[in-house]
Amino acid sequence: MILRGYIACICEGNAEQAIMDLLLENEKLIFQAKDLLDGKIIRCRDAKTFEQRYLRKGFSDTITILRI
């Protein structure tokens, strides 16, 4: 599977983010940090906050949301 467009990787806690950081650093995922929305893993626990902060922007391509 190849992800196209924008990739939003959302982690709720420190443990999840630490694991994702390790996977990104060691290139064990099908995407790289440069492919991520804002170029980083997003820390957000509330879907409504994520929607308000990120999805109200005008995007020219699809957005894949990975919630970890």
All heavy atoms as a GROMACS GRO file, in nm:
protein
  550
    1MET      N    1   0.084  -0.118   0.000
    1MET     CA    2   0.000   0.000   0.000
    1MET      C    3   0.088   0.124   0.000
    1MET      O    4   0.178   0.138   0.081
    1MET     CB    5  -0.090  -0.001   0.124
    1MET     CG    6  -0.170   0.123   0.140
    1MET     SD    7  -0.264   0.116   0.294
    1MET     CE    8  -0.388   0.231   0.254
    2ILE      N    9   0.060   0.214  -0.090
    2ILE     CA   10   0.133   0.340  -0.098
    2ILE      C   11   0.036   0.450  -0.058
    2ILE      O   12  -0.073   0.460  -0.113
    2ILE     CB   13   0.190   0.365  -0.238
    2ILE    CG1   14   0.292   0.257  -0.273
    2ILE    CG2   15   0.250   0.503  -0.248
    2ILE    CD1   16   0.345   0.265  -0.411
    3LEU      N   17   0.079   0.531   0.038
    3LEU     CA   18  -0.004   0.643   0.081
    3LEU      C   19   0.027   0.764  -0.005
    3LEU      O   20   0.143   0.798  -0.027
    3LEU     CB   21   0.023   0.674   0.228
    3LEU     CG   22  -0.007   0.561   0.326
    3LEU    CD1   23   0.030   0.604   0.467
    3LEU    CD2   24  -0.152   0.521   0.320
    4ARG      N   25  -0.077   0.828  -0.054
    4ARG     CA   26  -0.060   0.948  -0.136
    4ARG      C   27  -0.126   1.065  -0.067
    4ARG      O   28  -0.210   1.048   0.020
    4ARG     CB   29  -0.123   0.927  -0.273
    4ARG     CG   30  -0.041   0.835  -0.358
    4ARG     CD   31  -0.095   0.835  -0.497
    4ARG     NE   32  -0.146   0.701  -0.521
    4ARG     CZ   33  -0.225   0.668  -0.618
    4ARG    NH1   34  -0.268   0.757  -0.701
    4ARG    NH2   35  -0.264   0.544  -0.634
    5GLY      N   36  -0.090   1.182  -0.109
    5GLY     CA   37  -0.150   1.302  -0.052
    5GLY      C   38  -0.089   1.336   0.082
    5GLY      O   39   0.029   1.313   0.106
    6TYR      N   40  -0.172   1.386   0.169
    6TYR     CA   41  -0.127   1.427   0.302
    6TYR      C   42  -0.144   1.312   0.401
    6TYR      O   43  -0.242   1.237   0.394
    6TYR     CB   44  -0.209   1.546   0.350
    6TYR     CG   45  -0.199   1.666   0.258
    6TYR    CD1   46  -0.296   1.689   0.162
    6TYR    CD2   47  -0.092   1.754   0.268
    6TYR    CE1   48  -0.288   1.798   0.078
    6TYR    CE2   49  -0.083   1.864   0.183
    6TYR     CZ   50  -0.182   1.885   0.088
    6TYR     OH   51  -0.173   1.993   0.005
    7ILE      N   52  -0.050   1.299   0.495
    7ILE     CA   53  -0.057   1.195   0.598
    7ILE      C   54  -0.056   1.264   0.734
    7ILE      O   55   0.038   1.337   0.766
    7ILE     CB   56   0.060   1.097   0.588
    7ILE    CG1   57   0.062   1.030   0.452
    7ILE    CG2   58   0.052   0.993   0.701
    7ILE    CD1   59   0.188   0.950   0.425
    8ALA      N   60  -0.161   1.241   0.810
    8ALA     CA   61  -0.167   1.293   0.946
    8ALA      C   62  -0.156   1.175   1.041
    8ALA      O   63  -0.242   1.088   1.044
    8ALA     CB   64  -0.298   1.368   0.970
    9CYS      N   65  -0.047   1.167   1.115
    9CYS     CA   66  -0.024   1.061   1.212
    9CYS      C   67  -0.046   1.122   1.350
    9CYS      O   68   0.031   1.208   1.393
    9CYS     CB   69   0.116   1.005   1.198
    9CYS     SG   70   0.148   0.866   1.308
   10ILE      N   71  -0.151   1.078   1.416
   10ILE     CA   72  -0.191   1.135   1.545
   10ILE      C   73  -0.162   1.035   1.656
   10ILE      O   74  -0.212   0.922   1.652
   10ILE     CB   75  -0.341   1.168   1.546
   10ILE    CG1   76  -0.377   1.256   1.426
   10ILE    CG2   77  -0.381   1.234   1.677
   10ILE    CD1   78  -0.526   1.266   1.402
   11CYS      N   79  -0.083   1.075   1.754
   11CYS     CA   80  -0.054   0.992   1.871
   11CYS      C   81  -0.115   1.058   1.994
   11CYS      O   82  -0.101   1.178   2.015
   11CYS     CB   83   0.096   0.976   1.890
   11CYS     SG   84   0.173   0.874   1.764
   12GLU      N   85  -0.179   0.977   2.077
   12GLU     CA   86  -0.244   1.031   2.196
   12GLU      C   87  -0.149   1.047   2.314
   12GLU      O   88  -0.165   1.136   2.394
   12GLU     CB   89  -0.361   0.942   2.236
   12GLU     CG   90  -0.475   0.948   2.137
   12GLU     CD   91  -0.598   0.875   2.186
   12GLU    OE1   92  -0.597   0.824   2.300
   12GLU    OE2   93  -0.695   0.869   2.111
   13GLY      N   94  -0.050   0.961   2.326
   13GLY     CA   95   0.036   0.964   2.443
   13GLY      C   96   0.184   0.959   2.411
   13GLY      O   97   0.224   0.943   2.295
   14ASN      N   98   0.265   0.971   2.516
   14ASN     CA   99   0.411   0.969   2.501
   14ASN      C  100   0.463   0.836   2.449
   14ASN      O  101   0.555   0.832   2.368
   14ASN     CB  102   0.478   1.002   2.634
   14ASN     CG  103   0.456   1.146   2.675
   14ASN    OD1  104   0.442   1.234   2.591
   14ASN    ND2  105   0.452   1.170   2.805
   15ALA      N  106   0.409   0.726   2.500
   15ALA     CA  107   0.456   0.593   2.459
   15ALA      C  108   0.432   0.571   2.310
   15ALA      O  109   0.522   0.523   2.238
   15ALA     CB  110   0.387   0.484   2.540
   16GLU      N  111   0.314   0.606   2.263
   16GLU     CA  112   0.282   0.590   2.122
   16GLU      C  113   0.374   0.676   2.035
   16GLU      O  114   0.424   0.631   1.932
   16GLU     CB  115   0.136   0.626   2.095
   16GLU     CG  116   0.036   0.534   2.158
   16GLU     CD  117   0.000   0.569   2.302
   16GLU    OE1  118   0.062   0.661   2.360
   16GLU    OE2  119  -0.089   0.503   2.356
   17GLN      N  120   0.397   0.798   2.077
   17GLN     CA  121   0.484   0.886   2.000
   17GLN      C  122   0.628   0.835   1.998
   17GLN      O  123   0.695   0.840   1.896
   17GLN     CB  124   0.480   1.030   2.051
   17GLN     CG  125   0.563   1.120   1.964
   17GLN     CD  126   0.544   1.266   1.991
   17GLN    OE1  127   0.461   1.306   2.071
   17GLN    NE2  128   0.621   1.349   1.922
   18ALA      N  129   0.676   0.784   2.110
   18ALA     CA  130   0.813   0.732   2.116
   18ALA      C  131   0.830   0.615   2.020
   18ALA      O  132   0.931   0.606   1.949
   18ALA     CB  133   0.847   0.689   2.258
   19ILE      N  134   0.731   0.527   2.014
   19ILE     CA  135   0.737   0.413   1.923
   19ILE      C  136   0.735   0.461   1.777
   19ILE      O  137   0.814   0.416   1.694
   19ILE     CB  138   0.622   0.314   1.950
   19ILE    CG1  139   0.644   0.247   2.085
   19ILE    CG2  140   0.611   0.211   1.838
   19ILE    CD1  141   0.524   0.171   2.137
   20MET      N  142   0.645   0.553   1.746
   20MET     CA  143   0.637   0.605   1.610
   20MET      C  144   0.766   0.678   1.572
   20MET      O  145   0.813   0.666   1.459
   20MET     CB  146   0.516   0.697   1.594
   20MET     CG  147   0.384   0.624   1.598
   20MET     SD  148   0.369   0.494   1.472
   20MET     CE  149   0.373   0.591   1.323
   21ASP      N  150   0.825   0.753   1.664
   21ASP     CA  151   0.952   0.820   1.637
   21ASP      C  152   1.061   0.719   1.603
   21ASP      O  153   1.137   0.739   1.507
   21ASP     CB  154   0.995   0.906   1.757
   21ASP     CG  155   0.914   1.033   1.772
   21ASP    OD1  156   0.853   1.078   1.672
   21ASP    OD2  157   0.911   1.088   1.884
   22LEU      N  158   1.068   0.610   1.678
   22LEU     CA  159   1.167   0.506   1.650
   22LEU      C  160   1.144   0.442   1.514
   22LEU      O  161   1.238   0.419   1.437
   22LEU     CB  162   1.164   0.398   1.758
   22LEU     CG  163   1.230   0.431   1.890
   22LEU    CD1  164   1.202   0.322   1.993
   22LEU    CD2  165   1.380   0.448   1.870
   23LEU      N  166   1.018   0.414   1.482
   23LEU     CA  167   0.987   0.354   1.353
   23LEU      C  168   1.021   0.448   1.238
   23LEU      O  169   1.075   0.405   1.136
   23LEU     CB  170   0.839   0.313   1.348
   23LEU     CG  171   0.799   0.198   1.441
   23LEU    CD1  172   0.648   0.182   1.443
   23LEU    CD2  173   0.868   0.070   1.400
   24LEU      N  174   0.992   0.576   1.256
   24LEU     CA  175   1.027   0.674   1.152
   24LEU      C  176   1.178   0.687   1.136
   24LEU      O  177   1.229   0.687   1.023
   24LEU     CB  178   0.968   0.811   1.186
   24LEU     CG  179   0.820   0.831   1.155
   24LEU    CD1  180   0.769   0.960   1.218
   24LEU    CD2  181   0.794   0.830   1.006
   25GLU      N  182   1.250   0.697   1.247
   25GLU     CA  183   1.396   0.712   1.242
   25GLU      C  184   1.463   0.594   1.175
   25GLU      O  185   1.564   0.609   1.106
   25GLU     CB  186   1.452   0.728   1.384
   25GLU     CG  187   1.422   0.862   1.447
   25GLU     CD  188   1.458   0.866   1.595
   25GLU    OE1  189   1.530   0.775   1.643
   25GLU    OE2  190   1.415   0.960   1.663
   26ASN      N  191   1.408   0.474   1.196
   26ASN     CA  192   1.468   0.352   1.139
   26ASN      C  193   1.404   0.312   1.006
   26ASN      O  194   1.429   0.201   0.957
   26ASN     CB  195   1.459   0.238   1.241
   26ASN     CG  196   1.550   0.264   1.359
   26ASN    OD1  197   1.671   0.263   1.344
   26ASN    ND2  198   1.493   0.290   1.475
   27GLU      N  199   1.323   0.400   0.950
   27GLU     CA  200   1.259   0.378   0.820
   27GLU      C  201   1.184   0.245   0.812
   27GLU      O  202   1.198   0.170   0.714
   27GLU     CB  203   1.362   0.393   0.708
   27GLU     CG  204   1.424   0.531   0.705
   27GLU     CD  205   1.528   0.547   0.596
   27GLU    OE1  206   1.555   0.450   0.522
   27GLU    OE2  207   1.582   0.657   0.587
   28LYS      N  208   1.104   0.217   0.913
   28LYS     CA  209   1.029   0.092   0.919
   28LYS      C  210   0.882   0.109   0.880
   28LYS      O  211   0.803   0.017   0.892
   28LYS     CB  212   1.036   0.032   1.060
   28LYS     CG  213   1.176  -0.002   1.104
   28LYS     CD  214   1.237  -0.110   1.018
   28LYS     CE  215   1.376  -0.147   1.066
   28LYS     NZ  216   1.440  -0.244   0.980
   29LEU      N  217   0.846   0.228   0.834
   29LEU     CA  218   0.708   0.256   0.794
   29LEU      C  219   0.702   0.278   0.644
   29LEU      O  220   0.804   0.293   0.578
   29LEU     CB  221   0.657   0.380   0.869
   29LEU     CG  222   0.655   0.368   1.021
   29LEU    CD1  223   0.627   0.504   1.085
   29LEU    CD2  224   0.553   0.266   1.066
   30ILE      N  225   0.582   0.281   0.588
   30ILE     CA  226   0.567   0.302   0.444
   30ILE      C  227   0.566   0.450   0.408
   30ILE      O  228   0.536   0.486   0.295
   30ILE     CB  229   0.441   0.230   0.391
   30ILE    CG1  230   0.315   0.284   0.458
   30ILE    CG2  231   0.453   0.080   0.408
   30ILE    CD1  232   0.186   0.231   0.397
   31PHE      N  233   0.597   0.536   0.505
   31PHE     CA  234   0.608   0.679   0.481
   31PHE      C  235   0.724   0.732   0.566
   31PHE      O  236   0.774   0.663   0.653
   31PHE     CB  237   0.479   0.753   0.514
   31PHE     CG  238   0.429   0.730   0.655
   31PHE    CD1  239   0.471   0.813   0.758
   31PHE    CD2  240   0.342   0.626   0.684
   31PHE    CE1  241   0.427   0.792   0.889
   31PHE    CE2  242   0.296   0.606   0.813
   31PHE     CZ  243   0.339   0.689   0.915
   32GLN      N  244   0.767   0.852   0.535
   32GLN     CA  245   0.877   0.915   0.608
   32GLN      C  246   0.826   1.040   0.678
   32GLN      O  247   0.717   1.090   0.649
   32GLN     CB  248   0.989   0.953   0.512
   32GLN     CG  249   1.049   0.834   0.443
   32GLN     CD  250   1.153   0.875   0.339
   32GLN    OE1  251   1.163   0.991   0.302
   32GLN    NE2  252   1.230   0.778   0.294
   33ALA      N  253   0.907   1.093   0.770
   33ALA     CA  254   0.867   1.211   0.845
   33ALA      C  255   0.836   1.328   0.751
   33ALA      O  256   0.744   1.405   0.777
   33ALA     CB  257   0.976   1.249   0.944
   34LYS      N  258   0.909   1.340   0.642
   34LYS     CA  259   0.885   1.450   0.548
   34LYS      C  260   0.748   1.441   0.481
   34LYS      O  261   0.698   1.541   0.430
   34LYS     CB  262   0.996   1.454   0.443
   34LYS     CG  263   0.996   1.337   0.347
   34LYS     CD  264   1.105   1.352   0.243
   34LYS     CE  265   1.104   1.236   0.148
   34LYS     NZ  266   0.990   1.230   0.060
   35ASP      N  267   0.686   1.323   0.483
   35ASP     CA  268   0.554   1.304   0.423
   35ASP      C  269   0.439   1.345   0.515
   35ASP      O  270   0.325   1.355   0.472
   35ASP     CB  271   0.534   1.157   0.384
   35ASP     CG  272   0.638   1.108   0.286
   35ASP    OD1  273   0.680   1.188   0.198
   35ASP    OD2  274   0.679   0.992   0.296
   36LEU      N  275   0.471   1.367   0.643
   36LEU     CA  276   0.368   1.395   0.742
   36LEU      C  277   0.316   1.538   0.733
   36LEU      O  278   0.389   1.630   0.698
   36LEU     CB  279   0.421   1.371   0.884
   36LEU     CG  280   0.458   1.228   0.918
   36LEU    CD1  281   0.526   1.222   1.054
   36LEU    CD2  282   0.333   1.140   0.916
   37LEU      N  283   0.189   1.553   0.766
   37LEU     CA  284   0.128   1.685   0.776
   37LEU      C  285   0.206   1.766   0.879
   37LEU      O  286   0.232   1.717   0.989
   37LEU     CB  287  -0.018   1.669   0.819
   37LEU     CG  288  -0.108   1.790   0.814
   37LEU    CD1  289  -0.123   1.839   0.670
   37LEU    CD2  290  -0.244   1.756   0.871
   38ASP      N  291   0.248   1.884   0.844
   38ASP     CA  292   0.333   1.970   0.928
   38ASP      C  293   0.471   1.910   0.953
   38ASP      O  294   0.546   1.958   1.037
   38ASP     CB  295   0.267   2.003   1.062
   38ASP     CG  296   0.158   2.108   1.049
   38ASP    OD1  297   0.146   2.167   0.941
   38ASP    OD2  298   0.086   2.131   1.148
   39GLY      N  299   0.506   1.798   0.886
   39GLY     CA  300   0.638   1.739   0.899
   39GLY      C  301   0.666   1.673   1.031
   39GLY      O  302   0.782   1.649   1.065
   40LYS      N  303   0.562   1.642   1.106
   40LYS     CA  304   0.582   1.581   1.238
   40LYS      C  305   0.459   1.500   1.279
   40LYS      O  306   0.353   1.510   1.220
   40LYS     CB  307   0.606   1.690   1.343
   40LYS     CG  308   0.488   1.784   1.359
   40LYS     CD  309   0.514   1.892   1.460
   40LYS     CE  310   0.389   1.980   1.470
   40LYS     NZ  311   0.403   2.088   1.562
   41ILE      N  312   0.479   1.420   1.383
   41ILE     CA  313   0.368   1.346   1.443
   41ILE      C  314   0.285   1.446   1.524
   41ILE      O  315   0.340   1.531   1.595
   41ILE     CB  316   0.419   1.232   1.532
   41ILE    CG1  317   0.487   1.127   1.444
   41ILE    CG2  318   0.307   1.170   1.613
   41ILE    CD1  319   0.555   1.017   1.519
   42ILE      N  320   0.156   1.435   1.512
   42ILE     CA  321   0.067   1.529   1.580
   42ILE      C  322   0.024   1.470   1.713
   42ILE      O  323  -0.020   1.355   1.720
   42ILE     CB  324  -0.056   1.557   1.492
   42ILE    CG1  325  -0.011   1.622   1.361
   42ILE    CG2  326  -0.157   1.643   1.565
   42ILE    CD1  327  -0.118   1.629   1.255
   43ARG      N  328   0.038   1.548   1.819
   43ARG     CA  329  -0.009   1.506   1.951
   43ARG      C  330  -0.145   1.570   1.976
   43ARG      O  331  -0.157   1.691   1.988
   43ARG     CB  332   0.089   1.554   2.059
   43ARG     CG  333   0.219   1.478   2.063
   43ARG     CD  334   0.202   1.334   2.110
   43ARG     NE  335   0.137   1.323   2.239
   43ARG     CZ  336   0.197   1.328   2.356
   43ARG    NH1  337   0.326   1.343   2.362
   43ARG    NH2  338   0.129   1.316   2.467
   44CYS      N  339  -0.246   1.487   1.980
   44CYS     CA  340  -0.382   1.537   1.999
   44CYS      C  341  -0.469   1.424   2.051
   44CYS      O  342  -0.466   1.314   1.997
   44CYS     CB  343  -0.435   1.590   1.866
   44CYS     SG  344  -0.594   1.670   1.877
   45ARG      N  345  -0.544   1.450   2.155
   45ARG     CA  346  -0.631   1.346   2.211
   45ARG      C  347  -0.776   1.360   2.165
   45ARG      O  348  -0.852   1.266   2.168
   45ARG     CB  349  -0.627   1.351   2.363
   45ARG     CG  350  -0.494   1.308   2.418
   45ARG     CD  351  -0.494   1.319   2.568
   45ARG     NE  352  -0.360   1.289   2.617
   45ARG     CZ  353  -0.334   1.200   2.708
   45ARG    NH1  354  -0.431   1.132   2.763
   45ARG    NH2  355  -0.212   1.177   2.746
   46ASP      N  356  -0.812   1.478   2.123
   46ASP     CA  357  -0.951   1.507   2.091
   46ASP      C  358  -0.970   1.523   1.940
   46ASP      O  359  -0.904   1.607   1.877
   46ASP     CB  360  -0.993   1.635   2.165
   46ASP     CG  361  -1.137   1.672   2.141
   46ASP    OD1  362  -1.223   1.582   2.148
   46ASP    OD2  363  -1.163   1.791   2.116
   47ALA      N  364  -1.059   1.445   1.883
   47ALA     CA  365  -1.084   1.449   1.738
   47ALA      C  366  -1.136   1.586   1.696
   47ALA      O  367  -1.101   1.636   1.589
   47ALA     CB  368  -1.182   1.340   1.698
   48LYS      N  369  -1.219   1.648   1.777
   48LYS     CA  370  -1.275   1.779   1.744
   48LYS      C  371  -1.163   1.885   1.735
   48LYS      O  372  -1.162   1.968   1.644
   48LYS     CB  373  -1.378   1.820   1.849
   48LYS     CG  374  -1.448   1.948   1.818
   48LYS     CD  375  -1.542   1.931   1.701
   48LYS     CE  376  -1.626   2.056   1.683
   48LYS     NZ  377  -1.699   2.054   1.559
   49THR      N  378  -1.068   1.879   1.827
   49THR     CA  379  -0.955   1.972   1.824
   49THR      C  380  -0.873   1.951   1.698
   49THR      O  381  -0.832   2.047   1.632
   49THR     CB  382  -0.867   1.954   1.949
   49THR    OG1  383  -0.947   1.975   2.065
   49THR    CG2  384  -0.750   2.049   1.948
   50PHE      N  385  -0.847   1.825   1.662
   50PHE     CA  386  -0.773   1.794   1.539
   50PHE      C  387  -0.847   1.850   1.418
   50PHE      O  388  -0.787   1.913   1.331
   50PHE     CB  389  -0.753   1.644   1.524
   50PHE     CG  390  -0.696   1.606   1.392
   50PHE    CD1  391  -0.561   1.624   1.366
   50PHE    CD2  392  -0.776   1.554   1.291
   50PHE    CE1  393  -0.507   1.590   1.243
   50PHE    CE2  394  -0.724   1.520   1.168
   50PHE     CZ  395  -0.589   1.538   1.144
   51GLU      N  396  -0.976   1.829   1.414
   51GLU     CA  397  -1.057   1.878   1.302
   51GLU      C  398  -1.048   2.029   1.291
   51GLU      O  399  -1.028   2.084   1.182
   51GLU     CB  400  -1.202   1.832   1.320
   51GLU     CG  401  -1.294   1.870   1.206
   51GLU     CD  402  -1.369   2.000   1.230
   51GLU    OE1  403  -1.396   2.033   1.347
   51GLU    OE2  404  -1.399   2.068   1.132
   52GLN      N  405  -1.061   2.098   1.402
   52GLN     CA  406  -1.056   2.243   1.401
   52GLN      C  407  -0.917   2.295   1.362
   52GLN      O  408  -0.905   2.392   1.288
   52GLN     CB  409  -1.094   2.299   1.538
   52GLN     CG  410  -1.239   2.278   1.573
   52GLN     CD  411  -1.271   2.315   1.717
   52GLN    OE1  412  -1.184   2.327   1.801
   52GLN    NE2  413  -1.400   2.332   1.745
   53ARG      N  414  -0.815   2.232   1.412
   53ARG     CA  415  -0.678   2.279   1.392
   53ARG      C  416  -0.623   2.245   1.253
   53ARG      O  417  -0.547   2.321   1.195
   53ARG     CB  418  -0.588   2.219   1.499
   53ARG     CG  419  -0.453   2.287   1.509
   53ARG     CD  420  -0.374   2.236   1.626
   53ARG     NE  421  -0.439   2.272   1.752
   53ARG     CZ  422  -0.416   2.212   1.868
   53ARG    NH1  423  -0.331   2.112   1.874
   53ARG    NH2  424  -0.478   2.250   1.977
   54TYR      N  425  -0.660   2.129   1.200
   54TYR     CA  426  -0.596   2.081   1.076
   54TYR      C  427  -0.689   2.063   0.957
   54TYR      O  428  -0.650   2.090   0.845
   54TYR     CB  429  -0.524   1.949   1.102
   54TYR     CG  430  -0.408   1.964   1.197
   54TYR    CD1  431  -0.422   1.932   1.332
   54TYR    CD2  432  -0.285   2.010   1.154
   54TYR    CE1  433  -0.316   1.947   1.420
   54TYR    CE2  434  -0.179   2.026   1.240
   54TYR     CZ  435  -0.195   1.993   1.374
   54TYR     OH  436  -0.090   2.008   1.461
   55LEU      N  437  -0.810   2.015   0.977
   55LEU     CA  438  -0.894   1.980   0.862
   55LEU      C  439  -0.970   2.097   0.802
   55LEU      O  440  -1.032   2.083   0.698
   55LEU     CB  441  -0.991   1.868   0.902
   55LEU     CG  442  -0.925   1.736   0.939
   55LEU    CD1  443  -1.031   1.631   0.967
   55LEU    CD2  444  -0.831   1.688   0.831
   56ARG      N  445  -0.965   2.211   0.865
   56ARG     CA  446  -1.034   2.328   0.810
   56ARG      C  447  -0.947   2.407   0.713
   56ARG      O  448  -0.987   2.510   0.664
   56ARG     CB  449  -1.083   2.418   0.924
   56ARG     CG  450  -1.193   2.350   1.003
   56ARG     CD  451  -1.254   2.439   1.103
   56ARG     NE  452  -1.356   2.366   1.178
   56ARG     CZ  453  -1.428   2.419   1.272
   56ARG    NH1  454  -1.411   2.545   1.307
   56ARG    NH2  455  -1.518   2.347   1.334
   57LYS      N  456  -0.829   2.356   0.686
   57LYS     CA  457  -0.741   2.418   0.587
   57LYS      C  458  -0.783   2.370   0.449
   57LYS      O  459  -0.845   2.266   0.434
   57LYS     CB  460  -0.595   2.378   0.613
   57LYS     CG  461  -0.541   2.422   0.747
   57LYS     CD  462  -0.400   2.372   0.766
   57LYS     CE  463  -0.346   2.414   0.902
   57LYS     NZ  464  -0.209   2.368   0.923
   58GLY      N  465  -0.747   2.444   0.348
   58GLY     CA  466  -0.778   2.403   0.212
   58GLY      C  467  -0.671   2.309   0.160
   58GLY      O  468  -0.556   2.349   0.143
   59PHE      N  469  -0.706   2.184   0.137
   59PHE     CA  470  -0.611   2.085   0.086
   59PHE      C  471  -0.643   2.052  -0.059
   59PHE      O  472  -0.759   2.044  -0.097
   59PHE     CB  473  -0.616   1.957   0.169
   59PHE     CG  474  -0.567   1.973   0.310
   59PHE    CD1  475  -0.656   1.980   0.416
   59PHE    CD2  476  -0.432   1.983   0.337
   59PHE    CE1  477  -0.610   1.996   0.546
   59PHE    CE2  478  -0.385   1.998   0.466
   59PHE     CZ  479  -0.475   2.005   0.570
   60SER      N  480  -0.539   2.032  -0.136
   60SER     CA  481  -0.558   2.002  -0.277
   60SER      C  482  -0.554   1.852  -0.307
   60SER      O  483  -0.567   1.812  -0.421
   60SER     CB  484  -0.449   2.072  -0.360
   60SER     OG  485  -0.322   2.028  -0.319
   61ASP      N  486  -0.534   1.770  -0.203
   61ASP     CA  487  -0.523   1.626  -0.221
   61ASP      C  488  -0.592   1.556  -0.104
   61ASP      O  489  -0.636   1.621  -0.009
   61ASP     CB  490  -0.376   1.585  -0.229
   61ASP     CG  491  -0.353   1.458  -0.309
   61ASP    OD1  492  -0.451   1.384  -0.334
   61ASP    OD2  493  -0.239   1.432  -0.347
   62THR      N  494  -0.597   1.425  -0.108
   62THR     CA  495  -0.660   1.348  -0.001
   62THR      C  496  -0.573   1.351   0.126
   62THR      O  497  -0.453   1.376   0.119
   62THR     CB  498  -0.680   1.201  -0.042
   62THR    OG1  499  -0.553   1.144  -0.072
   62THR    CG2  500  -0.773   1.189  -0.161
   63ILE      N  501  -0.638   1.325   0.238
   63ILE     CA  502  -0.568   1.319   0.366
   63ILE      C  503  -0.589   1.180   0.426
   63ILE      O  504  -0.702   1.135   0.439
   63ILE     CB  505  -0.621   1.423   0.465
   63ILE    CG1  506  -0.605   1.563   0.408
   63ILE    CG2  507  -0.552   1.412   0.599
   63ILE    CD1  508  -0.670   1.671   0.492
   64THR      N  509  -0.480   1.113   0.458
   64THR     CA  510  -0.485   0.986   0.528
   64THR      C  511  -0.460   1.015   0.675
   64THR      O  512  -0.359   1.076   0.710
   64THR     CB  513  -0.378   0.888   0.475
   64THR    OG1  514  -0.403   0.867   0.335
   64THR    CG2  515  -0.383   0.755   0.548
   65ILE      N  516  -0.551   0.971   0.761
   65ILE     CA  517  -0.536   0.994   0.904
   65ILE      C  518  -0.506   0.862   0.973
   65ILE      O  519  -0.584   0.767   0.962
   65ILE     CB  520  -0.664   1.058   0.964
   65ILE    CG1  521  -0.690   1.192   0.896
   65ILE    CG2  522  -0.651   1.073   1.115
   65ILE    CD1  523  -0.821   1.256   0.934
   66LEU      N  524  -0.392   0.857   1.041
   66LEU     CA  525  -0.352   0.739   1.117
   66LEU      C  526  -0.359   0.778   1.265
   66LEU      O  527  -0.283   0.862   1.311
   66LEU     CB  528  -0.210   0.698   1.080
   66LEU     CG  529  -0.183   0.675   0.932
   66LEU    CD1  530  -0.035   0.658   0.908
   66LEU    CD2  531  -0.260   0.555   0.884
   67ARG      N  532  -0.450   0.718   1.338
   67ARG     CA  533  -0.464   0.750   1.480
   67ARG      C  534  -0.405   0.636   1.561
   67ARG      O  535  -0.453   0.524   1.560
   67ARG     CB  536  -0.611   0.770   1.515
   67ARG     CG  537  -0.630   0.822   1.653
   67ARG     CD  538  -0.767   0.876   1.672
   67ARG     NE  539  -0.776   0.935   1.805
   67ARG     CZ  540  -0.884   0.933   1.877
   67ARG    NH1  541  -0.995   0.880   1.830
   67ARG    NH2  542  -0.884   0.986   1.996
   68ILE      N  543  -0.298   0.667   1.634
   68ILE     CA  544  -0.224   0.567   1.710
   68ILE      C  545  -0.255   0.586   1.857
   68ILE      O  546  -0.240   0.692   1.910
   68ILE     CB  547  -0.071   0.581   1.687
   68ILE    CG1  548  -0.036   0.591   1.539
   68ILE    CG2  549   0.003   0.472   1.757
   68ILE    CD1  550  -0.069   0.470   1.457
   0.00000   0.00000   0.00000
